[in-house]
Amino acid sequence: MLEEKNDNLQEADGKSGIELNDSTTNDAIEISDSEAPIENSASEIENEVENDENLHQEALDVITNSNAAESEDETIKERHDIPMQDYNTFSLDALVDELKKLVNIDKAMSVKDHIEEIKKAFLLQYHHLLEEKKEEFLASDPDPNEEFEYHLPLKLKFDEYYNIFRDKRNAHFKHLQTNLKTNLENRLAIVEELKELINPQENIKDTLKHFNELRERWKNAGAIPKDKYNHVWNNYHFHVENFYDYLHLDREARDLDFKHNLELKQKIIARVEELVNDADVNKSFRELQDLHRIWKEEIGPVSKEHRDVIWNQFSELTKKIHDKREVLFESQRANEQQNLEVKKEIISKIETLGTEKVNSHSQWLVQIQKVEALRNEFFAAGKVPSEVNEETWAAFKTAVRNFNAFKNSFYKDIKKDQNDNLNKKMALVAKAKDLQESTDFASTTPIMKQIQEEWKQIGHVPKKYSDKIWKEFKDACNHYFDKLKEHKSEENSEEVAAFDNKKAYLDTLRAFQLTGDHKTDLDAIKAHIETWKGFGKVPFSRRHIEGKFNKILDALFEKLSVSKKESEMMRFANRIDSLSDSNDTRKLDNEKIFIMRKIEEVQNEIFQLENNIQFFTNTKNAKKENSIVTEVRKNIAIHKETLDVWKDKLKQLRNLGQE
């Protein structure tokens, strides 16, 4: 058996580096002293040749190492059929969706690299998110006994799918290791049998038959460990060539086989020449790998006179494709450099946002949205050169962390204010609870209404206390006002009597007829109003009778020939008396606000109409516009009358408040 060393594909065609056994020593080539380099120029030429050979060897090594790996696990070849995407640009949701799709592929190892890239991209974003949530937790000044916890449902899904892949991968490796060991033993046994074929005493036909059987067994022997790949294959080819070259075989059969092998290798070279001009460099390189595998594993040797020539042709073409692939890699590296510049710019923008002072929650929400958008841009920017990847990621995390610290310092100040607000509201809660059982409704009700107004004026409190103290305050207030409502709804004998009297009086009022004399009728209506008011308050639940009375009054006023303003004011006076009797100051306040708004509306209308008059009087055809001007002035007069009515109503309300 040959000594194991760093063999390469070139040796598969009988090139240098093969350790020969005793049967080959007669053909060994000796180099005499006269062939040694004798001058510097020759040394320089030798160095150039050596450099050129190193470049060729680098291209061959890339192919050989790839084939060695793929020979160990054939599913690696299938990875080329699934495009590798830039998973760093995916969102967390998209990464989980892609992982789910890939783990359902039967051959787990064909997507191994893809899944590992997805894992790195997912964990990168997930840990960044985790750090941000932890910083927010610590900035919220938590209870010392409270530990940070954050659960992302998407992480559970990711772990579930990745575990499926891991189980498939482990099962695959277990099965693969068993097969690799068995296949290696079988191939080594075939090599040993090849050695034994070199036996001049055997019949040549039997030897050839045995040789062909060994070649067929070798072809079907299966994958072996990649670290044994070159050594075992080179030994096999060495002994195959040894069989051809050093046994006295049938020359005609040997030459036919050499010719057949030469034709196959020439076809491969022709195909590689086509691949050199193919625009899809990655596809060409993958096919080149397959052609190298066929050259080495499936095609036998050629005659010595063609070995160097045809191998050099194949090697030179391989280098051309390898060089094109390197150019493509350079282009990709240029793109990565552009991505780096984009990410640096994003980091710079986040750093700037981390120094801009804003003074309100709404402004900070805008800043946070900007950083979130930049964060998404950073992840979508694509790969950067691997040598600066960690440095770039660290700079990004630092920029985001500094922004969060700057933001948190603002919210710490807000939290202090919120804690002050919490203390104020807790004091109001205590006050409301103290008063909730009070039966002194006359004095307690204004106080309860006042603390409700104070509550509205106090700002936000920490979120974790907000619902709790609001419920306590609301329950105390509701408890008191429910008691007040029950108290007011109790029907006493006076209110019941007042209701009965008013109910009976409605029949009298319905039968009332106007005489036609304005003063007599007006005095009669006023007397009815005073009589009605003299009956007093009715039970709260029966206040609908006031509406019936007001409806009859409205009908009488419509029949009575009084001025619109006087009628309106009398109706309003009766309405205000009803509101005043109810002791509901909120309704009186609402009425006052309504009247003030109406005054403002009418004043705006008058202002607009007066502006219109000025426009018409300034035109050249002002005389022709007299009819329009007259109409506008009428509208102004009507609006001013309406304005006087509203102002009188407001005055009456204010006078009521001073009584």
Sequence and secondary structure as in RCSB ss.txt:
>XXXX:A:sequence
MLEEKNDNLQEADGKSGIELNDSTTNDAIEISDSEAPIENSASEIENEVENDENLHQEALDVITNSNAAESEDET
IKERHDIPMQDYNTFSLDALVDELKKLVNIDKAMSVKDHIEEIKKAFLLQYHHLLEEKKEEFLASDPDPNEEFEY
HLPLKLKFDEYYNIFRDKRNAHFKHLQTNLKTNLENRLAIVEELKELINPQENIKDTLKHFNELRERWKNAGAIP
KDKYNHVWNNYHFHVENFYDYLHLDREARDLDFKHNLELKQKIIARVEELVNDADVNKSFRELQDLHRIWKEEIG
PVSKEHRDVIWNQFSELTKKIHDKREVLFESQRANEQQNLEVKKEIISKIETLGTEKVNSHSQWLVQIQKVEALR
NEFFAAGKVPSEVNEETWAAFKTAVRNFNAFKNSFYKDIKKDQNDNLNKKMALVAKAKDLQESTDFASTTPIMKQ
IQEEWKQIGHVPKKYSDKIWKEFKDACNHYFDKLKEHKSEENSEEVAAFDNKKAYLDTLRAFQLTGDHKTDLDAI
KAHIETWKGFGKVPFSRRHIEGKFNKILDALFEKLSVSKKESEMMRFANRIDSLSDSNDTRKLDNEKIFIMRKIE
EVQNEIFQLENNIQFFTNTKNAKKENSIVTEVRKNIAIHKETLDVWKDKLKQLRNLGQE
>XXXX:A:secstr
        GGGGGT TT    GGGGGG     GGGS  SHHHHHHHHHHHHHHHHHHHHHHHHHHHHHHHHH GG
GGGGGGS    GGGS HHHHHHHHHHHHTSS GGGGHHHHHHHHHHHHHHHHHHHHHHHHHHHHT   TT     
  HHHHHHHHHHHHHHHHHHHHHHHHHHHHHHHHHHHHHHHHHHHHH  TTS HHHHHHHHHHHHHHHHTS    
HHHHHHHHHHHHHHHHHHHHHS   HHHHHHHHHHHHHHHHHHHHHHHHHHT S HHHHHHHHHHHHHHHHHT  
   HHHHHHHHHHHHHHHHHHHHHHHHHHHHHHHHHHHHHHHHHHHHHHHHHHTT    SHHHHHHHHHHHHHHH
HHHHHT    HHHHHHHHHHHHHHHHHHHHHHHHHHHHHHHHHHHHHHHHHHHHHHHHHHTT   HHHHHHHHHH
HHHHHHHS    HHHHHHHHHHHHHHHHHHHHHHHHHHH   HHHHHHHHHHHHHHHHHHH    S HHHHHHHH
HHHHHHHHHT    GGGTHHHHHHHHHHHHHHHHS   HHHHHHHHHHHHHHHHHHTT HHHHHHHHHHHHHHHH
HHHHHHHHHHHHHHHHHTSTTGGGGHHHHHHHHHHHHHHHHHHHHHHHHHHHHHHHHH 
